[in-house]
Amino acid sequence: MNTTQLNHTESLPLVVQLHPVIEITDEQFFEFCQINRELRIERTAHGELVIMSPTGSETEERNFDLIGQLWMWTKQDGTGVGFGSSGGFTLPNGAVRSPDAAWIKKSRWEAISSEQRQKFAPICPDFVVELRSASDRLKLLQEKMQEYIENGAELGWLIDPIQKQVYVYRPEVEMECLENPATVSGDPVLSGFVLDLSKIWSGISETET
């Protein structure tokens, strides 16, 4: 397939250009997201609003399994706090992103005021995961993963159930692509955390491949 073409299942999110006509504040953006909870909304470093459709049930099932495994390890480890796909974070470059799963060291999280935590906390998670759905364009997710790393993330996983690949991102290290791995390890950032991918791979339908 030509790189300029999209897979028939892929779609581009709606990008709303506001600048320079409208300058939306952090408070206004937060309120905008609250009154449009049925949508997945992010903001780029340039102030553009990125509006995405809710994911399908099959993707949510995979994400539920992913978050469940991360939650169990986080509870046992005790050194950090975990987040699901509804958590938004304001990155140092000004973008507001909502990874499908994230983890932050407890010391960094507790350094943020309670008021800031109630909205889109001004912090880049130490660990982020993006789970590709059938409608996601891979290139856009890869660009988002690189943004996380450039803004302070220590480890990032882009999980692609369609191709059964995991892209591993780390600072100052070339991205690594794992082909159909059974598991993927979070060491040393998430010491002892090993994600079992069997359930994430098992639900692949013929329309997705």
Buried (B, 14 or more C-beta within 10 A) or exposed (E): EEEEEBBEEBBEBEEBEBEEEEEBEBEEBBEBBEEEEEBBBBBBBEBBBBBBEEBEEBBBBBBEBBBEBBBEBBEEBEEBBBBBBEBBBBBEBBBBBBBBBBBBBEEBBEEEEEEEBEBBBBBBBBBBBBBBBBBBBBEBBBEBBBBBBBBBBBBBBBBBBBBBBBBBBBEEEEBEEBEEBEEBBBEEBBEEBBBEBEBBBEEBEEEBE
